[in-house]
Amino acid sequence: MDKRQHPYRTLPAKAFWKRSVAEPARAMVDPVGRFDLRIDAQSRVATAGSCFAQHIARHLRQSGFTYYIAEEGHPLLPQSVKDKHHYGTFSARYGNIYTARQLLQLFQRAYGEFRPAEQPWIEADGRVLDPFRPTVQPGGYASVAEMEADREQHLRIVRTMFETLDVFVFTLGLTECWVSRQDGAAFPLCPGVEGGIFDAEKYAFLNQDVNQVQEDMRAFIAGLKRVNPAAHVVLTVSPVPLMATAEPEEHVLTATTYSKSVLRVAAGMLEREHEHVHYFPSYEIITGGHVRGAYFASDLRSVVEEGVDHVMRLFLKHATGGTVSTPAPTNPATEEGAVNQAAQALVDVECDESALDRS
Amino acid sequence: MRRIFVFGDSHTRAILGAVAAAAIDDVKIDVHWMRSEKGDKVQGDLEYEDAKAIASSLGPDDLMAISLLGTRHNVVGLLRHEQPFTMHGDDGAPCGDDGELIPRAVMDDMFAAISQKNKRIAELRGLCRAPVYHLMTPPPKGDNGYIASRLVRYRDRVVGAYDLNPAALRLALWQSEMRAVQRVCEGWDVRPLPVDPRAFDEHGFLKPEYYGADATHANKAYGALVLEQLLGALNAGEKNG
């Protein structure tokens, strides 16, 4: 190479905005950078994370890949009942895991390294809820004993899941969470929103910064490595904006930018630190300028199916080294210009966060 | 003359026996087992279409009682599943020796999903001008030895005593199904008729004096309890005009 040539002369097309973002049709934009992970049909791919992670689970299942469900529910149960009670929504029945803190504590709880002091939530009608999975079982539990037995069974399965998966796909959703003042136990939802009773003396707001997210994720990654040395981790950031922010005096839009930025930076740095950790750009695919907002529904929050398809098409393409390659749609609902929200298909996911604003 | 029409599955035999013994002459009581064919085996004595015609003929002063739901707890739980499971009973205690825990709310929804598939109950309810009740099935027998002595095969399985689920689990399953049936029936505007409290022993099982001669059914004495309930319901309707 001529040493007088500046480096930009030899960069591939994907390094240039005009060629790889502005000019192609939106469905053709492929912002995946380095992605060394390879899976095949037998690879056990487990998922966890925020609402967006449910799309990943669904598509893996539909695509003929081994979406690893460790907590399937008993074979007696019809699929409709399994679906209602979240057997299979994720790889185990942990419900939405929005934050790095929650994920780390799930791991720690599964291995007996952390035993939260929070007592089961007993609702006015006698239902018992698991504070760390308050919405996973409609109708709640019949007794504290039943809740504790199911939780013990669930955590045992979570251990099995971590120890036997090949790939763990974690969708980072939020930095904001509510934690116990007593021992820092992180809840998926603010107590009082979907069960429990809010008490400012018991619960504190935490908005994780990039260092905290990194520390939690490093600890989780190290723990997973310890129990499953061959496991790979895929990190992705949910493109779904915050439903609400509890950050004092903050606007939900700027709070969203903060959260997503923190998560994106943390994910990028974790990828650089660990060979077996891979970043997948779901966030960029859905929110990038090339889309012009078309991948959000009219609430500007829910991701439409066309966007999910784009994410999963690229995921499978890159994760299989190109052996699975579904063509991009040639006539997406709107190519440029104003977004026709009414034409967009929307696939509902179970989003605990929606409980924060029922207006 | 006012009428009571009872229509359903094999559990109606206990009521038929009671009716025959009761000699009631001021109410016409018809008890029928829905006819069905399984291979070359025919059971029951009244076709469903004929039951519909009878239901349609009843007036607001009559009463219809259906017994088509409430037997799945035996199908799923009389015998140990190849993948054992357990539940927590109404008292909150675990029952079943081992196996995967199925939470009560999940099991209730399973029975509800199965019950919802039976379209005949809503159809009969729609045809009938009389109050319509659904009979809750008898609680299970608590004596596994009794059951095992009367079972050689159950639904194509050869049965040994060790094949039976623990009594506590069988009871929890029955309780779950009854909750589900109640929920589903109420949705159809069908009134659940609960088991007479006199039929339960102190643990919630069927009292031995009401045992039928097989693994799952109750006897004529139990049928007499149900008959008493039905006559009471009929008379209560009369009082309410």
Chai-1 contact restraints between the chains, C-beta under 6 A:
chainA,res_idxA,chainB,res_idxB,connection_type,confidence,min_distance_angstrom,max_distance_angstrom,comment,restraint_id
A,H74,B,F85,contact,1.0,0.0,6.0,A-B,restraint_1
A,H74,B,E100,contact,1.0,0.0,6.0,A-B,restraint_2
A,H74,B,I102,contact,1.0,0.0,6.0,A-B,restraint_3
A,P75,B,Q83,contact,1.0,0.0,6.0,A-B,restraint_4
A,L76,B,V76,contact,1.0,0.0,6.0,A-B,restraint_5
A,L77,B,M110,contact,1.0,0.0,6.0,A-B,restraint_6
A,P78,B,A113,contact,1.0,0.0,6.0,A-B,restraint_7
A,S80,B,A113,contact,1.0,0.0,6.0,A-B,restraint_8
A,V81,B,D109,contact,1.0,0.0,6.0,A-B,restraint_9
A,V81,B,M110,contact,1.0,0.0,6.0,A-B,restraint_10
A,V81,B,A113,contact,1.0,0.0,6.0,A-B,restraint_11
A,H85,B,V106,contact,1.0,0.0,6.0,A-B,restraint_12
A,Q137,B,A105,contact,1.0,0.0,6.0,A-B,restraint_13
A,G139,B,A105,contact,1.0,0.0,6.0,A-B,restraint_14
A,Y141,B,P103,contact,1.0,0.0,6.0,A-B,restraint_15
A,A142,B,R104,contact,1.0,0.0,6.0,A-B,restraint_16
A,S143,B,G92,contact,1.0,0.0,6.0,A-B,restraint_17
A,A145,B,G92,contact,1.0,0.0,6.0,A-B,restraint_18
A,E146,B,H88,contact,1.0,0.0,6.0,A-B,restraint_19
A,E146,B,P103,contact,1.0,0.0,6.0,A-B,restraint_20
A,A149,B,L101,contact,1.0,0.0,6.0,A-B,restraint_21
A,D150,B,L101,contact,1.0,0.0,6.0,A-B,restraint_22
A,D150,B,P103,contact,1.0,0.0,6.0,A-B,restraint_23
A,Q153,B,L101,contact,1.0,0.0,6.0,A-B,restraint_24
